[in-house]
């Protein structure tokens, strides 16, 4: 059998096709009454499964062995989805067409987890494919805001759900920032930063306030979950300041220019408050950065004290985020005229709480459309995968850790909106990779030497 037709090669081909098709095919169209993307997803995953069946035995590999408890849960999900599909055939045969779409989606997502747990080599190319494919969608999305044409009516319908688009552009932003932080080639780093900047602008135009907060949490979490080398901290801070700079100028773009053809509003006070925060953060960062020695390899220099500061800011931001969400509509009555801090908190809290109140949780969507049992099973499944990610975490495993961070933010999104099957398929693949991908890493080993024994050996040598 030629090498290029090995199980590894065909698996890689199916993953590339899955990611590219998912990032490009975001329109809700139907083929013979069946959602087109669901059909494409199911066929790609089924092809991946067939390749595993045909070539795994020839390569001497086991076929989808049950290694983890999560594999058992995935198999149970597939069996339940198949049983529900069979049960639909015997219910109300005169009730019209039967919808099997969610059954196919559940089977496809569970198969993705099973196939990934069976063993794949996660390649950086997968992140690149997501970024390449997203540029076309991001360009069309932004054209609908900058160019007023009748041909955008169909595009406006595709981009109407702010939650789905927030999940899409958050994924691109997180991957772009990660690529910029870890890549040392100048051209590739410039491309990653460019892709991240495009996604930032799309996020701001989409104006889902929760997604803007989640991106701040992501920036603060990167130096915490990854090894905080000086090079990493410098680059993630640069990307963070680019994000803040673009966001602080959105009020100027929306309130004082006529560039946009859609009605988007950012409070002018937001620019002032964000500029003050960026100035304070910049001064604190520069004062700390001046202590870093110049003639030291910044790829090897680990900034533990800086990591502690980022961890503290992350905890503070998460606590503030939770307090605002639980405050609900009461933040609209918060006094804003008594000072700068009160005004900033009142502005940020009211917009965040309002967005959280308007959204519809992805878990609630599952309870309403697939039943209470299916919703509880999904929560249980995510908890099982979360435990797998905890076991798989090591600070030295850079790629695995960023997959874990992206997956955690995906589960946070599910609390506030339905990401849609298009985004869920990619996130589930990354979630499975974060849970099962075995990344090689170097671990420093410490050796304890007894001084008396060492002195005796030195004397013997003399």
C-alpha positions in Angstrom: 0.0 0.0 0.0 1.5 3.4 -1.0 2.5 5.5 1.9 0.4 8.5 0.9 -2.8 6.3 1.3 -2.0 5.4 4.8 -4.5 5.8 7.7 -2.6 8.9 8.9 -2.7 10.6 5.6 -6.4 10.0 5.0 -7.2 11.1 8.6 -5.2 14.3 7.9 -7.1 14.8 4.7 -10.5 14.4 6.3 -9.6 16.8 9.1 -8.5 19.5 6.6 -11.7 19.0 4.6 -13.8 19.2 7.8 -12.2 22.5 9.0 -12.2 24.2 5.6 -15.8 23.3 4.8 -16.9 24.3 8.3 -15.3 27.7 8.2 -16.5 28.5 4.7 -20.0 27.0 4.7 -21.9 29.1 7.2 -25.1 29.6 5.3 -28.3 27.7 6.4 -29.4 26.0 3.2 -31.2 22.7 2.7 -30.9 19.8 0.3 -34.2 17.9 -0.1 -35.4 19.4 3.2 -32.2 18.4 5.1 -29.7 21.0 6.3 -26.8 21.1 3.8 -24.0 21.6 6.3 -25.3 18.8 8.5 -25.2 16.5 5.5 -21.6 17.6 4.6 -20.5 17.2 8.2 -21.9 13.7 8.5 -20.4 12.6 5.2 -17.0 13.9 6.0 -16.9 12.2 9.4 -18.4 9.0 8.0 -15.6 9.0 5.4 -13.0 9.5 8.2 -14.6 6.5 10.0 -14.5 4.3 6.9 -10.8 5.2 6.3 -10.1 4.2 9.9 -11.9 0.9 9.4 -10.2 0.0 6.2 -6.7 1.1 6.9 -6.3 0.7 10.6 -6.0 -3.1 10.4 -3.5 -2.9 7.6 -1.3 -0.5 9.6 -1.4 -2.7 12.7 -3.5 -0.2 14.7 -6.5 -1.0 16.9 -9.8 0.3 15.6 -11.4 2.8 18.0 -10.4 1.0 21.2 -12.1 2.1 24.4 -9.2 3.7 26.3 -11.0 6.3 28.3 -14.4 6.7 30.1 -15.1 9.5 27.6 -15.0 7.0 24.8 -17.7 5.0 26.5 -19.8 8.1 26.8 -19.2 8.9 23.1 -20.3 5.4 22.1 -23.4 5.8 24.3 -24.3 9.1 22.6 -24.0 7.4 19.2 -26.2 4.5 20.3 -28.8 6.8 21.8 -28.9 9.0 18.7 -29.4 6.0 16.5 -32.2 4.6 18.7 -34.0 8.0 18.7 -33.7 8.1 14.9 -35.2 4.6 14.7 -37.9 5.6 17.1 -38.9 8.5 14.9 -39.8 6.1 12.1 -42.6 4.6 14.2 -44.0 7.9 15.5 -46.9 9.6 13.8 -46.2 8.4 10.2 -48.8 10.9 8.9 -47.2 13.9 10.6 -45.1 14.9 7.5 -41.4 14.8 7.0 -39.3 13.6 9.9 -36.3 15.7 11.0 -33.2 13.6 11.5 -30.8 16.5 11.4 -30.0 16.7 15.1 -29.5 12.9 15.2 -26.9 13.2 12.4 -25.2 16.1 14.2 -24.9 14.2 17.5 -23.5 11.1 15.8 -21.0 13.2 13.9 -19.8 15.1 17.0 -19.5 11.9 19.0 -17.6 10.2 16.2 -15.2 13.1 16.1 -14.4 12.6 19.7 -14.0 8.8 19.2 -11.8 9.2 16.2 -9.6 11.8 17.8 -9.2 9.8 21.0 -8.1 6.8 18.8 -5.0 8.9 18.0 -4.2 11.8 15.7 -1.2 14.1 15.2 -2.5 17.6 15.7 -0.7 19.8 13.2 -0.3 23.6 13.2 -1.6 23.5 9.7 -5.1 23.0 11.1 -4.9 26.4 12.8 -3.7 27.9 9.5 -6.6 26.4 7.6 -9.0 28.0 10.0 -7.4 31.4 9.5 -7.2 31.1 5.7 -10.8 30.1 5.4 -12.0 32.8 7.8 -10.5 35.6 5.8 -13.1 35.3 3.0 -16.0 35.1 5.5 -14.6 38.1 7.5 -14.2 40.1 4.3 -17.8 39.6 3.2 -19.1 40.2 6.7 -17.3 43.6 6.9 -18.3 44.6 3.4 -22.0 44.4 4.6 -21.1 47.2 7.1 -18.9 49.4 4.8 -20.7 49.0 1.4 -24.4 49.5 1.0 -25.5 47.3 -1.8 -28.7 45.3 -2.5 -26.8 42.1 -3.2 -25.9 41.9 0.6 -29.5 40.9 1.5 -28.6 37.2 1.6 -25.4 37.9 3.4 -27.2 40.0 6.0 -29.5 37.0 6.7 -26.6 34.7 7.1 -24.8 37.1 9.5 -28.0 38.0 11.5 -27.3 35.9 14.6 -24.8 37.9 16.6 -24.1 34.9 18.9 -23.1 32.6 16.1 -20.9 35.2 14.5 -19.3 36.0 17.9 -18.3 32.4 18.3 -16.9 32.4 14.7 -14.7 35.5 15.1 -13.7 34.6 18.6 -12.2 31.4 17.3 -10.3 33.2 14.6 -9.1 35.9 17.1 -7.8 33.3 19.6 -6.0 31.3 17.0 -4.5 34.4 15.4 -3.2 35.7 18.8 -1.7 32.3 19.7 0.0 32.1 16.3 1.5 35.5 16.8 2.7 34.7 20.3 4.5 31.4 19.5 5.7 31.9 16.0 9.1 33.5 15.4 9.1 33.8 11.6 8.5 37.5 10.8 6.2 36.9 7.8 4.1 34.3 9.5 3.9 36.4 12.7 2.7 39.3 10.6 0.0 37.2 9.0 -1.2 35.9 12.3 -1.4 39.4 13.7 -3.2 40.6 10.5 -5.7 37.8 10.8 -6.3 38.5 14.5 -6.8 42.2 13.7 -9.4 41.5 11.0 -11.2 39.2 13.5 -11.0 42.0 16.2 -12.7 44.5 13.9 -15.4 41.9 12.9 -16.0 41.3 16.6 -16.4 45.0 17.3 -18.8 45.4 14.3 -20.8 42.4 15.5 -20.9 44.1 18.9 -21.7 41.1 21.1 -20.5 42.5 24.5 -20.1 39.1 26.1 -17.6 38.1 23.4 -15.6 41.3 24.0 -15.3 40.3 27.7 -14.4 36.7 26.9 -11.6 37.9 24.6 -10.2 40.0 27.5 -10.3 36.8 29.7 -8.4 35.0 26.9 -5.7 37.6 26.8 -5.2 37.4 30.5 -5.3 33.6 30.6 -2.6 33.0 27.9 0.4 33.8 30.1 -1.2 31.8 32.9 -1.9 28.5 31.1 1.3 28.7 29.0 4.9 28.9 30.2 5.3 32.7 30.7 8.6 33.3 28.8 9.6 36.9 28.2 9.0 36.5 24.5 5.4 35.1 25.0 4.5 37.8 27.6 5.8 40.6 25.3 3.8 39.4 22.3 0.5 38.7 24.1 0.7 42.1 25.6 1.3 43.7 22.2 -1.8 41.9 20.8 -3.8 42.9 23.9 -2.9 46.6 23.4 -3.8 46.3 19.7 -7.2 44.9 20.8 -7.7 47.7 23.3 -6.6 50.4 20.9 -9.0 49.2 18.2 -11.9 48.9 20.7 -11.2 52.4 22.2 -11.5 53.9 18.7 -14.8 52.3 17.8 -16.7 55.2 19.2 -14.8 57.5 16.9 -15.6 55.3 13.9 -19.3 54.9 14.7 -20.2 58.3 16.2 -18.1 60.8 14.3 -17.7 59.3 10.8 -20.2 58.2 8.1 -18.2 55.2 6.9 -20.5 52.6 8.2 -23.8 52.0 6.5 -25.4 50.2 9.4 -26.5 51.7 12.7 -23.8 50.7 15.3 -23.4 52.7 18.5 -20.4 52.9 20.9 -20.6 55.3 23.8 -18.0 58.1 23.4 -17.2 57.7 27.1 -15.9 54.2 26.3 -12.9 55.6 24.5 -11.9 57.8 27.5 -12.2 54.9 30.0 -10.4 52.4 27.8 -7.6 54.9 27.1 -7.2 55.5 30.8 -7.0 51.7 31.5 -4.5 51.2 28.7 -2.3 54.1 29.9 -2.3 52.7 33.5 -1.6 49.2 32.3 1.1 50.3 29.9 2.9 52.3 32.6 2.8 49.2 34.9 4.0 46.9 32.2 6.9 49.1 31.1 8.1 49.6 34.6 8.2 45.8 35.1 9.7 45.2 31.7 12.6 47.6 32.4 13.8 45.0 35.0 14.3 42.3 32.3 18.0 41.9 31.5 18.8 42.8 27.9 21.5 40.2 27.2 19.3 37.2 28.1 17.5 34.8 25.7 13.9 35.8 26.1 12.7 32.5 24.8 14.3 30.9 27.9 13.7 33.6 30.5 10.5 32.7 32.5 8.7 35.6 34.2 7.0 34.0 37.2 6.3 37.2 39.0 4.6 38.5 35.8 2.6 35.3 35.6 1.3 35.9 39.2 0.2 39.4 38.2 -1.7 38.1 35.2 -3.3 35.4 37.3 -4.5 38.0 39.8 -5.9 40.2 37.0 -7.6 37.1 35.5 -9.2 36.2 38.8 -10.4 39.8 39.3 -11.8 40.0 35.8 -13.7 36.6 36.2 -15.1 37.7 39.5 -16.2 41.1 38.1 -17.7 39.3 35.1 -19.7 36.9 37.3 -20.9 39.7 39.6 -22.1 41.8 36.7 -24.0 38.8 35.2 -25.7 38.0 38.4 -26.5 41.7 38.9 -28.8 41.6 35.9 -30.9 44.7 35.0 -30.1 46.3 38.4 -26.9 47.8 36.8 -29.1 50.2 34.8 -29.8 52.0 38.1 -26.1 52.2 39.1 -25.0 55.8 39.7 -22.6 56.9 37.0 -22.2 60.6 37.8 -20.3 60.3 41.0 -16.8 59.6 39.6 -14.7 58.1 36.9 -14.6 54.6 38.4 -18.4 54.6 39.0 -19.0 55.8 35.5 -16.7 53.3 33.9 -18.2 50.4 35.9 -21.8 51.5 35.3 -21.2 51.8 31.5 -19.4 48.4 31.2 -21.8 46.6 33.5 -25.0 47.8 32.0 -24.0 46.8 28.5 -22.8 43.4 29.6 -25.8 42.6 31.8 -28.1 43.7 29.0 -26.4 41.5 26.4 -26.6 38.5 28.9 -30.3 39.1 29.4 -31.1 39.1 25.6 -29.1 36.0 24.8 -30.4 32.4 24.7 -28.1 29.8 26.2 -26.9 26.9 24.1 -27.8 24.6 26.9 -31.3 26.0 27.0 -31.6 25.5 23.3 -30.7 21.8 23.8 -33.3 21.4 26.6 -36.0 22.9 24.4 -35.2 21.2 21.1 -33.8 17.8 22.1 -35.3 17.2 25.5 -34.2 17.4 29.1 -32.4 14.1 29.0 -30.4 15.1 26.0 -29.5 18.4 27.7 -28.4 16.8 30.9 -26.4 14.2 28.9 -24.6 17.1 27.1 -23.6 18.7 30.4 -22.4 15.4 31.7 -20.4 14.8 28.5 -18.7 18.2 28.8 -17.8 17.6 32.4 -16.2 14.3 31.4 -14.2 16.0 28.7 -13.2 18.7 31.2 -11.8 16.1 33.5 -9.8 14.7 30.6 -8.4 18.2 29.8 -7.4 18.6 33.4 -5.4 15.3 33.3 -3.9 16.3 29.9 -2.7 19.7 31.1 1.0 20.4 31.5 2.6 23.8 31.4 5.2 22.7 29.0 2.6 21.4 26.5 2.0 24.7 24.6 -0.3 23.4 21.9 -2.4 21.3 24.2 -2.8 24.1 26.7 -4.0 26.6 24.1 -6.5 24.0 22.9 -7.7 23.6 26.5 -8.1 27.4 26.8 -10.1 27.7 23.6 -12.3 24.8 24.7 -13.0 26.3 28.1 -14.1 29.6 26.4 -16.3 27.6 24.1 -18.1 26.1 27.1 -18.5 29.6 28.6 -20.1 30.7 25.3 -22.6 27.9 25.7 -23.9 29.6 28.8 -25.0 32.7 26.9 -25.8 31.8 23.3 -26.1 28.9 20.9 -22.9 28.8 18.8 -24.6 26.9 16.0 -23.6 23.6 14.5 -21.1 25.2 12.1 -19.0 26.6 15.0 -19.7 23.7 17.3 -18.1 21.1 14.9 -14.8 23.0 14.9 -14.9 23.6 18.6 -15.7 20.0 19.3 -12.7 18.9 17.2 -10.4 21.2 19.2 -12.1 20.1 22.5 -11.4 16.4 21.6 -7.8 17.3 20.7 -7.4 19.1 24.0 -8.7 16.1 25.8 -6.8 13.3 24.0 -3.9 14.8 22.0 -0.6 13.4 23.4 1.9 16.2 22.9 5.6 15.6 23.5 7.2 18.0 25.9 10.4 18.5 27.7 10.4 18.3 31.5 13.3 19.6 33.5 14.5 17.0 36.1 16.1 18.0 39.4 18.8 16.0 41.0 19.5 16.3 44.7 23.2 15.8 45.7 24.4 15.1 49.2 27.3 17.5 49.9 29.1 15.0 52.2 29.0 12.3 49.5 30.2 14.8 46.9 33.1 15.9 49.0 34.1 12.2 49.6 34.0 11.5 45.8 36.2 14.6 45.2 38.8 13.4 47.7 38.8 9.9 46.1 39.5 11.4 42.7 42.4 13.4 44.1 
